[in-house]
Amino acid sequence: MAKHSSRDARFKKQRLRVLARDNWICIYCGGPANEADHVIAKVKGGDDSMENLVSACRMCNNRKGKKPQAVFLGQTATPLVSPSSTSPKTVTAGVKGPCMGQARQFES
């Protein structure tokens, strides 16, 4: 059995905090979220802070990949879903999302 690093344990707790903050709702499509997505990818200088993490379903997280939110949303032509408690990096917009027909948010 592989050993988990302390970083993995810290990120797992952070992921659960992000999912709880966003009510387990994918901010991209409005479906059930089970992952934490980095708004600014770690390879592009992002970190694991609450301000840089948002809830996402696996499909949206994989589709977004390392792209900035604005580029990803430009490709899907829709803004982000607005959870009841939003990240400081986002603002609410009332536009329908592609997957679940939910309102979404734009990065400010």
C-alpha positions as CSV (number, residue, x, y, z in Angstrom):
1,M,0.0,0.0,0.0
2,A,1.4,3.4,-1.0
3,K,2.0,6.0,1.7
4,H,0.2,9.3,1.4
5,S,2.2,12.5,1.9
6,S,1.2,15.2,4.3
7,R,0.4,17.4,1.2
8,D,-2.1,14.8,0.1
9,A,-3.8,14.8,3.5
10,R,-3.9,18.6,3.7
11,F,-5.3,18.9,0.1
12,K,-8.0,16.3,0.9
13,K,-9.1,18.4,3.9
14,Q,-9.0,21.5,1.8
15,R,-11.0,19.8,-1.0
16,L,-13.7,18.9,1.5
17,R,-13.8,22.5,2.8
18,V,-14.2,23.8,-0.8
19,L,-16.9,21.3,-1.6
20,A,-18.8,22.2,1.6
21,R,-18.4,25.9,0.9
22,D,-19.9,25.5,-2.6
23,N,-22.6,23.1,-1.4
24,W,-21.2,20.2,-3.4
25,I,-22.3,21.9,-6.6
26,C,-20.1,22.1,-9.7
27,I,-19.7,25.8,-10.5
28,Y,-19.3,25.1,-14.2
29,C,-22.4,23.0,-14.9
30,G,-24.5,23.0,-11.7
31,G,-24.3,19.3,-11.3
32,P,-23.0,17.4,-8.3
33,A,-19.4,18.2,-7.5
34,N,-16.8,15.8,-6.2
35,E,-13.5,17.6,-7.0
36,A,-11.8,20.9,-6.3
37,D,-10.6,22.7,-9.3
38,H,-7.7,25.3,-9.3
39,V,-9.0,28.6,-10.7
40,I,-5.3,29.3,-11.6
41,A,-3.6,26.0,-12.3
42,K,-0.7,25.0,-10.1
43,V,1.6,24.8,-13.1
44,K,0.7,28.4,-13.8
45,G,1.5,29.6,-10.3
46,G,-1.8,28.8,-8.5
47,D,-1.9,27.5,-5.0
48,D,-4.2,25.4,-2.8
49,S,-5.9,28.4,-1.1
50,M,-9.6,28.6,-0.7
51,E,-9.6,31.6,-2.9
52,N,-8.0,29.6,-5.8
53,L,-10.2,26.5,-5.4
54,V,-13.8,25.9,-6.6
55,S,-16.0,22.9,-6.7
56,A,-16.3,21.0,-9.9
57,C,-17.6,17.7,-11.3
58,R,-15.0,15.4,-12.8
59,M,-16.2,16.0,-16.4
60,C,-15.9,19.8,-16.1
61,N,-12.6,19.6,-14.2
62,N,-11.1,17.4,-16.9
63,R,-12.5,19.5,-19.7
64,K,-11.1,22.7,-18.1
65,G,-7.7,21.2,-17.5
66,K,-4.9,23.8,-17.1
67,K,-6.9,26.5,-19.0
68,P,-7.8,29.7,-17.2
69,Q,-11.5,30.0,-16.3
70,A,-12.1,32.8,-18.8
71,V,-10.6,30.6,-21.7
72,F,-12.6,27.6,-20.6
73,L,-15.8,29.5,-20.3
74,G,-15.2,31.2,-23.6
75,Q,-15.0,27.7,-25.2
76,T,-18.3,26.7,-23.5
77,A,-19.8,30.1,-24.1
78,T,-21.4,30.1,-20.6
79,P,-20.7,31.7,-17.2
80,L,-20.2,29.8,-13.9
81,V,-22.9,28.5,-11.6
82,S,-23.4,30.7,-8.5
83,P,-23.3,28.7,-5.3
84,S,-24.7,30.3,-2.2
85,S,-21.2,31.2,-1.0
86,T,-18.9,32.3,-3.8
87,S,-15.2,32.5,-4.2
88,P,-13.8,36.1,-3.9
89,K,-12.5,35.6,-7.5
90,T,-16.0,35.3,-9.0
91,V,-19.1,37.4,-9.5
92,T,-22.6,36.2,-10.2
93,A,-24.2,36.4,-13.6
94,G,-27.6,35.1,-14.6
95,V,-26.8,33.1,-17.7
96,K,-27.7,29.4,-18.3
97,G,-25.0,26.7,-18.1
98,P,-24.6,24.0,-20.8
99,C,-25.0,20.8,-18.7
100,M,-27.7,21.4,-16.2
101,G,-29.3,24.7,-17.3
102,Q,-28.0,26.5,-14.2
103,A,-26.9,30.1,-13.7
104,R,-23.1,30.4,-13.6
105,Q,-20.4,32.9,-12.5
106,F,-17.7,34.8,-14.3
107,E,-14.1,35.3,-12.9
108,S,-13.6,39.0,-12.1
